[in-house]
Amino acid sequence: MAFDSLTEKLNKVFRSLRGKGRLTEADVRAALKEVRMALLEADVNFKVVKQFIASVEERAVGTDVMNGLNPAQMVVKIVNEELTSLMGSETTEIKFEPGQAITVVMLLGLQGAGKTTTAAKLAGKVKLKGKKPLLAALDIYRPGAIRQLQVNGEKQGVEVFSMGDGHRPADIAKAAIEHAKLNHENVVFLDTAGRLQIDEEMMAELVEVKNAVTVHQSLLVVDAMTGQEAVNVAKTFDERIGIDGVILTKMDGDTRGGAALSVKAVTGKPILYVGMGEKLSDLEQFYPDRMAGRILGMGDVLSLIDKAQASLDAQDEAKTKEMAGRVRKGRFDFNDYLESMKQMRKMGGISSILGMMPGMGMSAQDLEGAVDEKKLAHIEAIVLSMTPEERANPAILTPQRKFRIAKGSGNSIAEVNRFIKQFGEMQKLMKQMSGMSGKKRHGNPFGGLSLGGRKGGFPF
């Protein structure tokens, strides 16, 4: 996951600061030296790191910090604010033309950055906002590019305009906009062709498209895993074509995150979205302040709430409210367990959820050890092997029934018994917690229960 390595190193630095009763300027400078190394290892641009450290040091060695009651926390606060400023401070969104006027968004980028998939993701997002998008296939070179856009467009319920590979991209763009006018579509995404590297032919073609139609916004799609090369690509595209913003893809596979921390400072262009997976729903709005919180291990509750709301349709929301009522009454059964697993998968899985929760204190290695997805699948198979009556009333699970469940799920009798016992313990805990509502509680929100990790325990 993005920033995992940087987060671990920064947390180590700040832990050393918190261990001191009072900070001297030497303490702060020593800590910032470690922060500098962590940022450079995260592939953040050297000039950006230099300016960032200078800004933090200027504030951190001030009187307010040195005389503060908790100077270590003040240093973390300053780093958080400077990280937010580095990434753009304000959230930037696609700006739509007023009324029913058509907004034309051109997507640029090198081949392999995920531009075609991102176009479909964006179309799905603006559709949820009440817009009527159209995807235009301008990539006439890459085999399968048009078909890929058509397949993804169909999944998103968005029309795809194509003229095949026998026309110039500029002519396709003009025809697509005319088609949008006739069909009352008000956002047109131009999926342009990429190359393995920047060349004159590609640049000339993009300029031709921009000269042929009115492009309201040009968004560059770059692969976050390429690190500083992504920043260099953004700078070149901005100088040659002109871009209004950046979309970073494959952020889920980049543990360093240097591109996200550098692109705004180097190009002056904001990051609008980040791709966090291969699913068409895995495109997140980029919030600099929330991302800074993630980097510093503070969690990201607001994004977690957004993700939860986006994953629930009206039917799911009704089920969730009903389940919440059952939990409060201590009536959580195996059917509720299956429904909770379904909702968690929609939100990206338990690891994704825990990674956004403040106070969990879990690094990438912690999460890997705490959440065993294979074990979760095995346990879900146990529940699916039960009859509806058994799921609703575990008390009727006789040894004969458990043997059948074990055989049907591919687990041993011991594993089935262990899971059922742990489920019963969790039900008791939920009853106790429902009786403590309104009282102050401390500790892990999961009640100290394991999450299906290497040490075993209840997988929830």
Disulfide bonds with the S-S distance in Angstrom:
none
